[in-house]
Amino acid sequence: MKPWLVCNGTTVKLTLHIQPGAKKTELAGEHGDSLKIRLAAPPVDGKANAVLLAYLSGLFKVAKRDVLLLSGDKSRHKVILIESGLTAADVLALLQLH
């Protein structure tokens, strides 16, 4: 299994490496023990975090309230918890990383 992905019951925990200020918001593969995501938002006043949470809620087809930033508020290294009911295989298929 991937070191950046933990599925437990109805929750998915992702360890992310964020690259703010990119041309577009997209998955960028793996970065060490993290999943890398490029964000088309500056790391100013929480804008990058807001874009990240909105992007993940759309990607996983869950409400924004079901995507929580557990740690890394002011860091490129973030841990996200998603209430989704998805399995690890479901997550990898959604992310198209096998």
Residue, then its C-alpha position, 0 to 999 in steps of 0.5 A: m500500500k501507499p505510505w501516504l494513504v490510510c483508510n480506516g472504516t469510513t475515513v481516508k487519511l492522505t499525507l500530501h506535499i503541496q506546491p502552491g502557485a502552480k498554473k493549474t490545480e492537479l495531482a502531480g504523482e508521488h513525492g517521497d512518502s507523500l502525494k504531491i498536489r499542485l495548487a493554482a493558488p498563492p500560499v497567502d491568507g489560507k487561500a491555498n488551503a481553501v483551494l486544496l479542500a475544495y479540490l479534494s471534495g470535488l475529486f472524492k465527490v464529498a461535501k466540503r465539510d467532509v474534508l478536514l485539514l488535520s495538520g500543516d495549516k502553514s506548511r507544504h506538508k499536510v495531512i487531510l482526513i476525508e469522510s468518504g466511505l471509500t476503500a484504498a482501492d477506490v481512492l487509488a482508482l479515483l486518483q488514477l495511481h495504481 
